[in-house]
Amino acid sequence: MNLRTLTLLMTVLILMFSVSANAQLPLPVYGTTSGMSTAITADVNHDGKPDLIGIGSSGSTFVVTVLLNNGTGAFPTVKTSTITGLNNLCVACASS
């Protein structure tokens, strides 16, 4: 397991346990694109809940995956976008 995968796993676990004090096991597993290399948390839709954003790649094709938090510790809404023709892609978030 490389450092990026471990960081993604830790981010998801910390987020899932911190969202709900009443978390029940087993925890759900959320699928993302293969080749996931970057993941961050941010409140993408400004609802006060931390969402997950990840980037996966295969060659020069990148898939950005956004998992929206519903406030119960689940991420039922998944949005994806494919970007082609780039050598590198990174994700960053800022608020104003």
Kinemage of the C-alpha trace (Angstrom):
@kinemage 1
@onewidth
@group {chain A} dominant
@subgroup {mainchain}
@vectorlist {calphas} color= white
{ca met a 1} P 0.000 0.000 0.000
{ca asn a 2} L 1.522 3.326 -1.033
{ca leu a 3} L 1.342 6.576 0.917
{ca arg a 4} L -1.420 8.073 -1.254
{ca thr a 5} L -3.669 5.043 -0.829
{ca leu a 6} L -3.054 5.011 2.914
{ca thr a 7} L -3.817 8.744 3.148
{ca leu a 8} L -7.079 8.258 1.223
{ca leu a 9} L -8.077 5.353 3.442
{ca met a 10} L -7.311 7.298 6.629
{ca thr a 11} L -9.240 10.357 5.366
{ca val a 12} L -12.322 8.263 4.601
{ca leu a 13} L -12.182 6.431 7.941
{ca ile a 14} L -11.683 9.606 9.977
{ca leu a 15} L -14.483 11.361 8.115
{ca met a 16} L -16.895 8.461 8.516
{ca phe a 17} L -16.301 8.180 12.258
{ca ser a 18} L -16.388 11.925 12.870
{ca val a 19} L -19.615 12.562 10.924
{ca ser a 20} L -21.786 10.436 13.175
{ca ala a 21} L -21.178 9.607 16.827
{ca asn a 22} L -23.614 6.712 16.383
{ca ala a 23} L -21.714 5.034 13.546
{ca gln a 24} L -22.582 1.358 13.274
{ca leu a 25} L -20.304 -1.361 11.920
{ca pro a 26} L -19.804 -2.551 9.260
{ca leu a 27} L -19.056 0.726 7.539
{ca pro a 28} L -20.064 1.148 3.898
{ca val a 29} L -17.486 0.980 1.121
{ca tyr a 30} L -17.743 3.600 -1.613
{ca gly a 31} L -16.489 2.847 -5.094
{ca thr a 32} L -14.467 5.384 -6.986
{ca thr a 33} L -12.538 5.284 -10.189
{ca ser a 34} L -9.598 2.918 -10.526
{ca gly a 35} L -6.146 4.425 -10.224
{ca met a 36} L -7.234 6.827 -7.470
{ca ser a 37} L -4.224 8.997 -6.737
{ca thr a 38} L -5.529 12.057 -4.897
{ca ala a 39} L -8.325 12.636 -2.412
{ca ile a 40} L -9.390 15.634 -0.352
{ca thr a 41} L -12.383 16.703 1.696
{ca ala a 42} L -14.252 19.954 1.116
{ca asp a 43} L -17.783 21.284 1.417
{ca val a 44} L -18.424 21.245 -2.337
{ca asn a 45} L -22.136 22.103 -2.260
{ca his a 46} L -21.982 24.520 0.723
{ca asp a 47} L -24.369 22.517 2.918
{ca gly a 48} L -22.038 22.456 5.938
{ca lys a 49} L -21.085 18.792 5.465
{ca pro a 50} L -17.620 17.625 4.306
{ca asp a 51} L -17.721 15.945 0.897
{ca leu a 52} L -15.030 13.750 -0.712
{ca ile a 53} L -13.217 14.594 -3.959
{ca gly a 54} L -10.881 12.169 -5.687
{ca ile a 55} L -8.899 11.937 -8.923
{ca gly a 56} L -8.044 8.730 -10.718
{ca ser a 57} L -6.119 8.330 -13.926
{ca ser a 58} L -5.311 5.962 -16.731
{ca gly a 59} L -2.742 7.391 -19.132
{ca ser a 60} L -3.841 10.888 -20.147
{ca thr a 61} L -7.468 10.336 -19.070
{ca phe a 62} L -8.454 11.591 -15.624
{ca val a 63} L -11.700 10.971 -13.757
{ca val a 64} L -12.731 13.405 -11.024
{ca thr a 65} L -15.145 11.816 -8.534
{ca val a 66} L -17.180 13.823 -6.019
{ca leu a 67} L -19.068 11.994 -3.253
{ca leu a 68} L -21.621 14.239 -1.556
{ca asn a 69} L -22.171 13.779 2.179
{ca asn a 70} L -25.826 13.489 3.230
{ca gly a 71} L -25.114 14.233 6.912
{ca thr a 72} L -25.658 10.696 8.213
{ca gly a 73} L -22.148 9.469 7.458
{ca ala a 74} L -23.144 8.242 4.010
{ca phe a 75} L -22.192 9.520 0.564
{ca pro a 76} L -25.077 8.325 -1.666
{ca thr a 77} L -24.657 10.945 -4.403
{ca val a 78} L -21.664 10.345 -6.665
{ca lys a 79} L -20.774 12.723 -9.496
{ca thr a 80} L -18.010 11.983 -12.011
{ca ser a 81} L -16.370 13.949 -14.788
{ca thr a 82} L -13.807 12.718 -17.316
{ca ile a 83} L -10.974 14.947 -18.517
{ca thr a 84} L -8.694 13.852 -21.362
{ca gly a 85} L -5.495 15.064 -22.984
{ca leu a 86} L -3.610 16.230 -19.892
{ca asn a 87} L -0.288 15.061 -18.509
{ca asn a 88} L -1.082 15.893 -14.863
{ca leu a 89} L -4.088 16.923 -12.825
{ca cys a 90} L -4.368 17.899 -9.178
{ca val a 91} L -7.215 18.995 -6.944
{ca ala a 92} L -7.298 21.813 -4.402
{ca cys a 93} L -10.099 23.636 -2.585
{ca ala a 94} L -10.365 27.077 -1.065
{ca ser a 95} L -13.223 29.030 0.430
{ca ser a 96} L -13.990 32.705 0.158
